[in-house]
Amino acid sequence: MSASDPATILVFDSGLGGLTVFREVAVARPDARLVYVADDAAFPYGDLAEDALIARVSAVLGAAIAEHAPDLVVVACNTASTLALAALRARFTVPFVGTVPAIKPACARSTSQRVAVLGTRATVSREYTRALIREFAGGCEIVLAGSPRLAAFAEAELAGEPVADAQIAAEIVPCFVATQGRRTDIVVLACTHYPLLIARFRQVAPWPVEWLDPAPAIARRVADLLHERPAAGSPPPPPDIAFTSGRRPSPKLAAALAGYGFQTAAKPDPGRFDSAAPSP
């Protein structure tokens, strides 16, 4: 690869939530060749045992790295990042940017000193998340809200099949705490799927809060790590997307993906990752 070729950035998630990060990365480095890999054959990751998840992520990313030779990989999944980043960095030489709950900036910005962390059950139960709270919460009171359903709701929303307001409201209500004259003013979105639902969250929330999306900060980190890689002399190719299940997106989902720059629906290729990835 010559210096005039576009930098290649691989964005990885268990499903399509990582598109919220992909979108910001595309803005930060519009000259880059972008590849998105959705490990939807194993979605949701919260259902996997920790050892199985680490093995799965390492194997699927190993296959994707071998195929695409990226200059940088973004693990756009909190669950995978909190468990597998160390193993990935030990195995591969390519730089990795992970996604972890944005507890430090949330506590720095909170006026009420009441912050909620809204994630999957797996993410909010991790020792990694609790270590972030111990290190960065300061005087903030943190509420951990683990949802078993919101990631699937976000996938449905993207595919043009939104769920009812009451279902969304039931999942976010634990975030909202009001006692002793103080109430939650920031909700950390600790799953990359959740920014897909921000408009819905705002509609059904008991009161206005800031919904803290980590994607812009992740994109800035990507830009920093690739700052020595100049923009390519020619426009990059259209972004590529692959599903480990080999599925073909529905027409509604294909239309949504077009909004992220994917010109054609992903082609089914069920054997693409099978030799590398253990069964979920």
MIDRENSE-213832 format. One record per residue (C-alpha): residue number from 1; residue in one letter; x negated, y, z. Coordinates in Angstrom, 2 decimals, decimal comma. Layout:
BEGIN
i / aa / x / y / z
NUM / a / X / Y / Z
...
END
This chain:
BEGIN
i / aa / x / y / z
1 / m / 0,00 / 0,00 / 0,00
2 / s / -1,41 / 3,38 / -0,98
3 / a / -1,13 / 6,62 / 0,98
4 / s / 1,27 / 7,89 / -1,69
5 / d / 3,78 / 5,12 / -0,96
6 / p / 6,65 / 5,89 / 1,43
7 / a / 6,21 / 4,85 / 5,04
8 / t / 8,42 / 1,88 / 5,87
9 / i / 10,50 / 2,02 / 9,05
10 / l / 12,38 / -1,08 / 10,20
11 / v / 15,40 / -0,51 / 12,47
12 / f / 16,68 / -3,56 / 14,34
13 / d / 19,77 / -4,27 / 16,44
14 / s / 22,02 / -7,16 / 17,38
15 / g / 24,75 / -5,55 / 15,28
16 / l / 25,58 / -2,19 / 13,76
17 / g / 25,16 / 0,03 / 16,81
18 / g / 21,60 / 0,75 / 15,74
19 / l / 23,02 / 2,75 / 12,84
20 / t / 23,39 / 5,62 / 15,31
21 / v / 19,58 / 5,55 / 15,66
22 / f / 19,04 / 4,83 / 11,97
23 / r / 20,97 / 7,99 / 11,10
24 / e / 18,69 / 10,19 / 13,22
25 / v / 15,52 / 8,48 / 11,98
26 / a / 16,64 / 9,14 / 8,41
27 / v / 16,94 / 12,84 / 9,26
28 / a / 13,54 / 12,93 / 10,98
29 / r / 11,75 / 11,13 / 8,13
30 / p / 13,84 / 11,51 / 4,97
31 / d / 10,81 / 10,49 / 2,93
32 / a / 10,55 / 7,03 / 4,52
33 / r / 11,69 / 3,69 / 3,17
34 / l / 14,27 / 2,47 / 5,69
35 / v / 15,22 / -1,13 / 6,37
36 / y / 17,99 / -2,14 / 8,77
37 / v / 18,27 / -5,67 / 10,18
38 / a / 21,40 / -6,65 / 12,11
39 / d / 21,10 / -9,91 / 14,02
40 / d / 24,85 / -10,36 / 13,94
41 / a / 24,48 / -14,16 / 13,98
42 / a / 23,63 / -13,79 / 17,68
43 / f / 25,93 / -10,86 / 18,56
44 / p / 26,46 / -9,98 / 21,37
45 / y / 23,02 / -10,33 / 22,93
46 / g / 24,46 / -10,13 / 26,43
47 / d / 25,69 / -13,70 / 26,00
48 / l / 22,14 / -15,08 / 25,62
49 / a / 19,90 / -16,24 / 28,44
50 / e / 16,85 / -14,03 / 28,87
51 / d / 14,29 / -16,53 / 27,54
52 / a / 16,51 / -17,35 / 24,57
53 / l / 16,99 / -13,66 / 23,78
54 / i / 13,25 / -12,94 / 23,82
55 / a / 12,59 / -15,92 / 21,55
56 / r / 15,41 / -14,90 / 19,23
57 / v / 14,30 / -11,29 / 18,89
58 / s / 10,66 / -12,26 / 18,39
59 / a / 11,54 / -14,80 / 15,70
60 / v / 13,96 / -12,62 / 13,75
61 / l / 11,66 / -9,62 / 13,87
62 / g / 8,72 / -11,82 / 12,92
63 / a / 10,54 / -12,83 / 9,74
64 / a / 11,54 / -9,22 / 8,99
65 / i / 8,03 / -7,89 / 9,59
66 / a / 6,55 / -10,54 / 7,31
67 / e / 9,04 / -9,65 / 4,57
68 / h / 8,97 / -5,85 / 4,74
69 / a / 5,52 / -4,98 / 6,23
70 / p / 6,85 / -1,95 / 8,14
71 / d / 4,65 / 0,84 / 9,44
72 / l / 6,84 / 1,06 / 12,54
73 / v / 9,72 / -0,90 / 14,10
74 / v / 12,56 / 0,64 / 16,08
75 / v / 14,29 / -1,77 / 18,43
76 / a / 17,61 / 0,07 / 18,49
77 / c / 19,12 / -2,11 / 21,20
78 / n / 18,94 / -1,50 / 24,95
79 / t / 19,35 / -5,15 / 25,89
80 / a / 16,56 / -6,30 / 23,55
81 / s / 14,30 / -3,41 / 24,52
82 / t / 14,57 / -3,93 / 28,26
83 / l / 13,65 / -7,61 / 27,87
84 / a / 11,58 / -8,16 / 24,74
85 / l / 9,43 / -5,08 / 24,08
86 / a / 6,42 / -6,34 / 26,02
87 / a / 6,49 / -9,67 / 24,19
88 / l / 6,85 / -7,94 / 20,82
89 / r / 3,94 / -5,61 / 21,45
90 / a / 1,79 / -8,53 / 22,56
91 / r / 2,60 / -10,55 / 19,43
92 / f / 2,59 / -7,95 / 16,66
93 / t / 0,20 / -5,12 / 15,77
94 / v / 2,87 / -2,85 / 14,27
95 / p / 3,99 / -0,01 / 16,61
96 / f / 7,37 / -0,44 / 18,32
97 / v / 9,76 / 2,22 / 19,60
98 / g / 12,31 / 0,89 / 22,06
99 / t / 15,64 / 2,10 / 23,40
100 / v / 16,10 / 2,38 / 27,16
101 / p / 18,72 / 4,17 / 29,29
102 / a / 18,10 / 7,93 / 29,26
103 / i / 18,27 / 8,27 / 33,05
104 / k / 15,41 / 10,74 / 33,44
105 / p / 16,77 / 13,44 / 31,09
106 / a / 20,32 / 12,93 / 32,36
107 / c / 19,33 / 13,54 / 35,97
108 / a / 17,24 / 16,55 / 34,98
109 / r / 20,26 / 18,10 / 33,22
110 / s / 23,06 / 17,17 / 35,63
111 / t / 24,59 / 20,07 / 37,54
112 / s / 26,78 / 17,97 / 39,81
113 / q / 24,06 / 15,39 / 40,46
114 / r / 26,54 / 12,67 / 39,54
115 / v / 25,48 / 10,64 / 36,50
116 / a / 27,02 / 7,50 / 35,03
117 / v / 25,17 / 4,92 / 32,97
118 / l / 27,53 / 3,23 / 30,53
119 / g / 26,03 / 0,10 / 29,00
120 / t / 26,61 / -3,56 / 28,44
121 / r / 26,79 / -5,73 / 31,52
122 / a / 23,39 / -7,16 / 30,60
123 / t / 21,71 / -3,75 / 30,40
124 / v / 23,11 / -2,28 / 33,62
125 / s / 22,22 / -5,43 / 35,56
126 / r / 18,58 / -5,48 / 34,44
127 / e / 15,82 / -4,77 / 36,93
128 / y / 14,35 / -2,50 / 34,25
129 / t / 17,36 / -0,20 / 34,54
130 / r / 17,25 / -0,20 / 38,33
131 / a / 13,53 / 0,62 / 38,22
132 / l / 14,31 / 3,65 / 36,04
133 / i / 16,83 / 4,80 / 38,63
134 / r / 14,35 / 4,41 / 41,48
135 / e / 11,72 / 6,36 / 39,57
136 / f / 13,73 / 9,13 / 37,95
137 / a / 17,09 / 9,60 / 39,69
138 / g / 15,71 / 11,98 / 42,31
139 / g / 18,68 / 13,32 / 44,22
140 / c / 21,21 / 12,14 / 41,64
141 / e / 23,90 / 9,65 / 42,47
142 / i / 24,04 / 7,03 / 39,71
143 / v / 27,07 / 4,95 / 38,79
144 / l / 26,34 / 1,84 / 36,71
145 / a / 29,26 / 0,90 / 34,45
146 / g / 28,89 / -2,35 / 32,52
147 / s / 31,39 / -2,94 / 29,74
148 / p / 31,92 / -6,38 / 28,19
149 / r / 34,01 / -5,04 / 25,31
150 / l / 32,87 / -1,65 / 24,04
151 / a / 30,19 / -2,92 / 21,64
152 / a / 32,76 / -5,08 / 19,88
153 / f / 35,19 / -2,15 / 19,88
154 / a / 32,52 / -0,02 / 18,17
155 / e / 31,97 / -2,67 / 15,50
156 / a / 35,73 / -2,77 / 14,91
157 / e / 35,90 / 1,02 / 14,70
158 / l / 33,16 / 1,08 / 12,06
159 / a / 34,97 / -1,59 / 10,07
160 / g / 38,14 / 0,51 / 10,01
161 / e / 39,98 / -1,53 / 12,66
162 / p / 40,10 / 0,75 / 15,73
163 / v / 41,51 / -0,49 / 19,02
164 / a / 44,11 / 1,32 / 21,12
165 / d / 43,25 / 4,34 / 23,26
166 / a / 44,24 / 2,47 / 26,42
167 / q / 41,63 / -0,20 / 25,75
168 / i / 38,88 / 2,41 / 25,35
169 / a / 40,02 / 4,28 / 28,45
170 / a / 39,96 / 1,15 / 30,59
171 / e / 36,32 / 0,52 / 29,71
172 / i / 35,04 / 4,02 / 30,49
173 / v / 37,09 / 4,87 / 33,59
174 / p / 34,45 / 3,48 / 36,04
175 / c / 32,10 / 6,24 / 34,85
176 / f / 34,30 / 8,97 / 36,28
177 / v / 33,74 / 9,57 / 39,98
178 / a / 35,01 / 12,61 / 41,88
179 / t / 34,36 / 12,81 / 45,62
180 / q / 33,14 / 15,43 / 48,07
181 / g / 33,79 / 18,20 / 45,57
182 / r / 31,49 / 16,72 / 42,94
183 / r / 32,34 / 14,73 / 39,86
184 / t / 30,48 / 13,01 / 37,05
185 / d / 29,19 / 15,49 / 34,49
186 / i / 26,89 / 13,33 / 32,32
187 / v / 27,42 / 9,82 / 30,98
188 / v / 24,33 / 8,08 / 29,63
189 / l / 25,19 / 5,96 / 26,61
190 / a / 22,99 / 2,93 / 27,33
191 / c / 24,08 / 0,95 / 24,27
192 / t / 23,44 / 2,19 / 20,73
193 / h / 26,91 / 1,05 / 19,72
194 / y / 28,59 / 3,54 / 22,00
195 / p / 27,87 / 6,78 / 20,10
196 / l / 30,05 / 5,31 / 17,35
197 / l / 32,93 / 5,82 / 19,81
198 / i / 32,10 / 9,30 / 21,14
199 / a / 35,11 / 10,92 / 19,48
200 / r / 37,35 / 8,29 / 21,08
201 / f / 35,66 / 8,74 / 24,47
202 / r / 36,29 / 12,48 / 24,38
203 / q / 39,96 / 11,94 / 23,60
204 / v / 40,65 / 9,61 / 26,53
205 / a / 38,18 / 10,85 / 29,18
206 / p / 39,73 / 12,07 / 32,47
207 / w / 37,67 / 15,28 / 32,18
208 / p / 34,98 / 16,68 / 29,86
209 / v / 31,46 / 15,34 / 30,32
210 / e / 28,25 / 15,33 / 28,32
211 / w / 27,81 / 12,02 / 26,50
212 / l / 24,04 / 11,56 / 26,32
213 / d / 23,04 / 9,81 / 23,08
214 / p / 19,37 / 8,72 / 23,04
215 / a / 19,14 / 8,57 / 19,24
216 / p / 17,70 / 12,09 / 18,65
217 / a / 14,93 / 11,47 / 21,19
218 / i / 14,12 / 8,12 / 19,59
219 / a / 13,89 / 9,77 / 16,17
220 / r / 11,52 / 12,41 / 17,55
221 / r / 9,31 / 9,64 / 18,93
222 / v / 9,28 / 7,94 / 15,53
223 / a / 8,28 / 11,21 / 13,86
224 / d / 5,50 / 11,73 / 16,42
225 / l / 4,05 / 8,26 / 15,87
226 / l / 4,10 / 8,69 / 12,09
227 / h / 2,89 / 12,30 / 12,05
228 / e / -0,41 / 11,30 / 10,44
229 / r / 1,45 / 9,57 / 7,62
230 / p / 2,19 / 12,34 / 5,08
231 / a / 5,36 / 12,43 / 3,07
232 / a / 5,24 / 10,29 / -0,02
233 / g / 4,83 / 11,86 / -3,41
234 / s / 8,04 / 10,33 / -4,73
235 / p / 11,50 / 9,85 / -3,22
236 / p / 11,96 / 6,65 / -1,20
237 / p / 14,17 / 3,82 / -2,47
238 / p / 17,70 / 3,52 / -1,07
239 / p / 17,80 / 1,95 / 2,39
240 / d / 18,16 / -1,81 / 2,65
241 / i / 20,38 / -3,70 / 5,09
242 / a / 20,38 / -7,38 / 6,02
243 / f / 22,64 / -9,44 / 8,26
244 / t / 21,21 / -12,59 / 9,81
245 / s / 24,63 / -14,22 / 9,44
246 / g / 24,44 / -13,71 / 5,69
247 / r / 27,92 / -12,20 / 5,69
248 / r / 29,19 / -9,82 / 3,06
249 / p / 30,75 / -6,67 / 4,59
250 / s / 34,45 / -6,09 / 4,09
251 / p / 35,43 / -3,27 / 1,73
252 / k / 36,12 / -0,93 / 4,67
253 / l / 32,80 / -1,72 / 6,30
254 / a / 30,98 / -1,36 / 2,97
255 / a / 32,54 / 2,10 / 2,62
256 / a / 31,34 / 3,01 / 6,13
257 / l / 27,84 / 1,75 / 5,36
258 / a / 27,80 / 3,92 / 2,24
259 / g / 28,04 / 6,89 / 4,58
260 / y / 24,64 / 5,87 / 5,97
261 / g / 23,11 / 5,72 / 2,49
262 / f / 23,48 / 2,01 / 1,74
263 / q / 24,44 / 1,96 / -1,92
264 / t / 25,63 / -1,63 / -2,10
265 / a / 26,98 / -4,11 / 0,41
266 / a / 24,43 / -6,51 / 1,81
267 / k / 24,14 / -9,68 / -0,24
268 / p / 24,81 / -12,92 / 1,60
269 / d / 21,60 / -14,81 / 2,30
270 / p / 22,35 / -17,26 / 5,11
271 / g / 18,98 / -19,01 / 4,86
272 / r / 16,92 / -15,83 / 5,08
273 / f / 16,24 / -16,00 / 8,80
274 / d / 17,13 / -19,60 / 9,63
275 / s / 13,59 / -20,97 / 9,56
276 / a / 12,35 / -18,27 / 11,91
277 / a / 15,12 / -17,79 / 14,40
278 / p / 16,36 / -20,30 / 16,94
279 / s / 20,10 / -20,79 / 17,08
280 / p / 21,91 / -18,43 / 19,48
END
